[in-house]
């Protein structure tokens, strides 16, 4: 298996002023055109709403998403 037993470390500690803390930038907002494009292509990405889930849960189909990421 590729990457079997791999490790990753994430430092999620809050930085203080003396450590170089800075303000968060403004949130990025997608244009309506980009939102529409992504909404139209959910199924192509292999991600979509699960019609059987009453809570609007997402479902994933790994094959289309994996193909997209390999491009």
N, C-alpha and C positions, 0 to 999 in steps of 0.2 A: 504494500500500500504506500502510495506516495505521501510524504509528509507525516507518516505515522509516528506518533510520539513527539511531535513538535511542540514547542513552548512559545508563548508570547507574554510579554509584560506590558502593562498599561499603567502609566502614572497619571492618576486622575485627581491628584491633590490640588487644593486651591493655592494659588501663588499670592503671597503678600506683596505690598508695595516695594519692599527692598529686593524682591526676587524678579521684578519685571512685570508685575501684573498690569493689565491694561483693560480698558473698557471693551465690551463686546461690540462688534460692528452691527450696523443695521441689518435686519433680516432681509434676505433676498426674496423678491416677489417675482414669480413667473408672469410673463405677459399672458393675456387671454389666449393668444394664438398658440403658445407653447402648451398651455393647459389643455386646450382642445386637441392638439396633436397627440399628447400623451394619453388622454382619455380614449381617443380613437384606437390607439395601438396596444391597450392593455393585454388583449388576448395574444397578440404577436409576441409580447414580452413573456408570456406564460404566467401572468399575474392577473387575477381578476376577482370579482366579488363572488362568493359562494352563494348561489341562489337558494340553497337549502338552509342557509344560516339566517335566522331571524335577526341577529345582531349586526349584520353587515360585515361579517368576518371575511377576511381575504383568503383566497386559496392560491396555491402555487403549483405550477407544473414545471418541474426542474428542467426538462429537456429543452423547451424553447428558450428559456432564460440562459441555460448553459451554452446553447448554440450562439445566442446573441453576444455573450461575453467572450466567446472565442474569436470573434471577428477581429 
